[in-house]
Amino acid sequence: MNDSWSAPAVFAELDHDRGARRGYPEAIFCPGKTLEQLAVIAADVRTREGVTLFTRVEPEQVEAIRRMLPEARHDPVARILAWPPEPPAPSGGRVVVLTAGTTDLPVAQEAWLTATYLGRDCELVVDVGVAGLHRVLARLDLLRSARVVVVAAGMDGALPSVVAGLISAPVVAVPTSVGYGAAFGGLAPLLAMLNSCAPGVSVVNIDNGYGAGHLAAQIAAPCP
């Protein structure tokens, strides 16, 4: 009996047809992938056209990917590496991304960069939480110019409801794992957002900036 074991020769099958099939390319989720696996994936990406985002990428993974894609853009706050480095020319409606606090920035910046690289005109506004309502009220003209607004908030998760009560565009709410003990790692803002009394609020999973940015890009897509 042979007790030896080896890893399968094929560990990934990239969905290169996704852009043609769904209008948006596949992203590479980096946690759990080895440096060798990411290097092989990056080499495959290099042979293809279109945008590829490597998400939740760690510093050592960046170096492995950049061996194959040396010009790829790395944003350490959003933990995104983008290929090609320049986003496409924007089309469709405007996406505005808000954070309730500075500590929500990594998630919000992931959403902002995702929507940007999916071809939307995006603007990021930081630290306009409900503890100082004058800050979000001062941005009303910008918010009302948006086709969709993404709001990243932890703590009590109240900002998406406030924004949705002020504008006509849909709001994509992103609960973040920011807050004291009773925030339960983002569960409290998640439940608050799901229970919003303001209509037009859609909620993605905790810390899912990529999912929020992708949904916003779809909502703001050019009309066919």
C-alpha positions as CSV (number, residue, x, y, z in Angstrom):
1,M,0.0,0.0,0.0
2,N,1.4,3.4,-1.0
3,D,0.8,5.9,1.8
4,S,2.5,8.8,-0.1
5,W,0.4,11.8,-0.9
6,S,0.9,14.7,-3.3
7,A,-1.1,17.8,-4.1
8,P,-3.2,17.7,-7.3
9,A,-1.5,19.1,-10.4
10,V,-4.4,21.5,-11.0
11,F,-5.4,23.8,-8.0
12,A,-7.3,26.5,-9.9
13,E,-9.4,27.0,-13.0
14,L,-9.8,30.7,-13.7
15,D,-13.1,31.8,-15.1
16,H,-11.8,33.8,-18.0
17,D,-15.3,33.8,-19.6
18,R,-16.9,35.6,-16.7
19,G,-16.5,39.0,-18.2
20,A,-18.2,38.1,-21.4
21,R,-20.9,36.0,-19.6
22,R,-21.7,38.4,-16.7
23,G,-20.1,41.7,-17.8
24,Y,-17.6,41.7,-14.9
25,P,-14.3,39.8,-14.5
26,E,-13.4,37.3,-11.8
27,A,-11.5,38.4,-8.8
28,I,-8.8,36.4,-7.0
29,F,-9.4,35.9,-3.2
30,C,-5.9,35.6,-1.8
31,P,-6.3,34.3,1.8
32,G,-5.4,30.6,2.0
33,K,-3.5,30.5,-1.3
34,T,0.2,29.8,-1.2
35,L,2.8,32.1,-2.8
36,E,3.5,29.5,-5.5
37,Q,-0.2,29.2,-6.3
38,L,-0.6,33.0,-6.6
39,A,2.5,33.2,-8.8
40,V,1.0,30.6,-11.2
41,I,-2.4,32.4,-11.2
42,A,-0.7,35.7,-11.9
43,A,1.2,34.2,-14.8
44,D,-2.1,33.1,-16.3
45,V,-3.7,36.5,-15.7
46,R,-0.7,38.1,-17.6
47,T,-1.7,36.3,-20.7
48,R,-5.3,37.5,-20.7
49,E,-7.0,40.9,-21.4
50,G,-9.1,42.8,-18.9
51,V,-9.1,43.8,-15.3
52,T,-8.2,41.3,-12.5
53,L,-8.3,42.2,-8.8
54,F,-6.4,40.3,-6.2
55,T,-8.3,40.9,-2.9
56,R,-7.3,40.6,0.8
57,V,-3.7,40.3,-0.3
58,E,-0.9,40.2,2.3
59,P,2.5,41.9,1.8
60,E,4.4,38.6,1.1
61,Q,1.7,37.6,-1.4
62,V,2.1,41.0,-3.2
63,E,5.7,40.2,-3.9
64,A,4.9,36.7,-5.3
65,I,2.2,38.2,-7.6
66,R,4.5,41.1,-8.7
67,R,7.1,38.7,-9.9
68,M,4.7,37.9,-12.7
69,L,2.9,41.3,-12.8
70,P,5.6,43.8,-11.9
71,E,3.5,46.9,-12.7
72,A,0.4,45.8,-10.8
73,R,-1.0,48.5,-8.5
74,H,-1.0,47.7,-4.8
75,D,-3.2,49.5,-2.2
76,P,-2.1,48.4,1.2
77,V,-5.1,50.0,3.0
78,A,-7.7,48.2,0.9
79,R,-5.4,45.1,0.6
80,I,-6.1,45.0,-3.2
81,L,-3.6,44.5,-6.0
82,A,-5.0,45.5,-9.4
83,W,-4.0,44.4,-12.9
84,P,-3.6,46.3,-15.2
85,P,-2.5,49.2,-12.9
86,E,-4.7,51.9,-14.5
87,P,-8.5,51.5,-14.2
88,P,-10.7,51.6,-17.3
89,A,-12.2,54.9,-18.4
90,P,-15.3,55.5,-16.2
91,S,-18.8,55.1,-17.7
92,G,-22.3,54.9,-16.2
93,G,-23.4,56.7,-13.1
94,R,-21.4,58.0,-10.1
95,V,-20.7,55.8,-7.1
96,V,-20.1,57.6,-3.8
97,V,-18.5,55.6,-0.9
98,L,-18.9,56.9,2.7
99,T,-17.2,55.8,5.9
100,A,-18.8,56.5,9.3
101,G,-15.3,56.6,10.8
102,T,-11.6,56.5,9.9
103,T,-11.3,52.9,11.1
104,D,-13.9,51.9,8.5
105,L,-11.5,53.0,5.8
106,P,-10.0,49.6,4.8
107,V,-13.4,48.2,3.9
108,A,-14.6,51.4,2.3
109,Q,-11.5,51.7,0.2
110,E,-11.9,48.1,-1.0
111,A,-15.4,49.1,-2.2
112,W,-14.1,52.3,-3.8
113,L,-11.3,50.6,-5.7
114,T,-13.5,47.7,-6.7
115,A,-16.1,50.0,-8.3
116,T,-13.4,52.1,-9.9
117,Y,-11.7,49.1,-11.5
118,L,-15.1,47.8,-12.7
119,G,-15.4,51.1,-14.7
120,R,-17.4,53.5,-12.5
121,D,-16.8,57.1,-11.6
122,C,-16.2,56.9,-7.8
123,E,-15.6,59.3,-5.0
124,L,-14.6,58.4,-1.4
125,V,-15.7,60.5,1.6
126,V,-14.3,59.6,5.0
127,D,-15.4,60.1,8.6
128,V,-18.9,61.4,8.3
129,G,-20.6,59.3,11.0
130,V,-23.8,60.1,12.9
131,A,-22.0,61.5,15.9
132,G,-21.6,64.7,13.9
133,L,-24.5,64.9,11.5
134,H,-23.3,68.2,10.0
135,R,-20.5,66.3,8.3
136,V,-22.8,64.1,6.1
137,L,-25.3,67.0,5.6
138,A,-22.5,69.1,4.2
139,R,-22.1,66.4,1.5
140,L,-25.8,66.3,0.4
141,D,-25.1,67.8,-3.0
142,L,-22.5,65.1,-3.7
143,L,-24.7,62.3,-2.3
144,R,-27.7,63.4,-4.4
145,S,-25.6,63.4,-7.6
146,A,-24.8,59.6,-7.1
147,R,-26.5,56.7,-8.9
148,V,-25.7,54.6,-5.8
149,V,-24.1,55.3,-2.4
150,V,-22.0,52.7,-0.5
151,V,-21.9,53.3,3.3
152,A,-19.4,51.4,5.5
153,A,-20.1,51.7,9.2
154,G,-19.4,49.8,12.4
155,M,-20.4,50.6,16.0
156,D,-24.2,51.1,15.9
157,G,-24.4,50.9,12.1
158,A,-26.8,53.9,11.9
159,L,-25.3,55.9,9.0
160,P,-26.9,53.9,6.1
161,S,-30.4,54.6,7.4
162,V,-29.6,58.3,7.8
163,V,-28.2,58.5,4.2
164,A,-31.1,56.5,2.7
165,G,-33.6,59.0,4.3
166,L,-31.9,61.9,2.6
167,I,-31.4,60.7,-1.0
168,S,-33.3,59.0,-3.8
169,A,-30.5,56.6,-4.9
170,P,-30.2,53.1,-3.5
171,V,-27.8,52.6,-0.6
172,V,-25.4,49.6,-0.2
173,A,-24.7,49.2,3.5
174,V,-21.5,47.5,4.6
175,P,-21.3,46.6,8.3
176,T,-17.7,46.6,9.6
177,S,-16.1,44.8,12.5
178,V,-15.3,48.1,14.2
179,G,-16.7,48.7,17.7
180,Y,-16.6,47.9,21.3
181,G,-17.6,44.5,22.8
182,A,-21.3,44.6,22.2
183,A,-20.7,45.3,18.5
184,F,-19.8,41.6,18.4
185,G,-17.3,41.9,15.6
186,G,-19.8,43.6,13.2
187,L,-22.9,41.6,14.1
188,A,-24.6,44.5,15.8
189,P,-24.2,46.9,12.8
190,L,-25.2,44.1,10.5
191,L,-28.5,43.5,12.3
192,A,-29.1,47.3,12.6
193,M,-28.7,47.6,8.8
194,L,-30.9,44.7,8.1
195,N,-33.6,46.2,10.3
196,S,-33.3,49.7,8.6
197,C,-36.7,51.5,8.4
198,A,-35.4,53.5,5.4
199,P,-36.4,51.8,2.1
200,G,-33.8,51.2,-0.5
201,V,-31.0,49.8,1.7
202,S,-29.3,46.7,0.6
203,V,-26.8,45.0,3.0
204,V,-23.7,42.9,2.2
205,N,-21.8,40.8,4.7
206,I,-19.5,42.1,7.4
207,D,-16.3,43.8,6.1
208,N,-17.3,42.8,2.5
209,G,-16.0,45.9,0.7
210,Y,-15.4,44.0,-2.5
211,G,-19.1,42.7,-2.6
212,A,-20.4,46.3,-1.9
213,G,-18.2,47.8,-4.7
214,H,-19.3,45.1,-7.1
215,L,-23.0,45.6,-6.4
216,A,-22.6,49.4,-6.7
217,A,-20.8,49.0,-10.0
218,Q,-23.7,46.9,-11.3
219,I,-26.3,49.4,-10.1
220,A,-24.5,52.3,-11.7
221,A,-23.8,50.5,-15.0
222,P,-24.6,52.4,-18.2
223,C,-28.1,51.8,-19.5
224,P,-28.2,49.2,-22.3
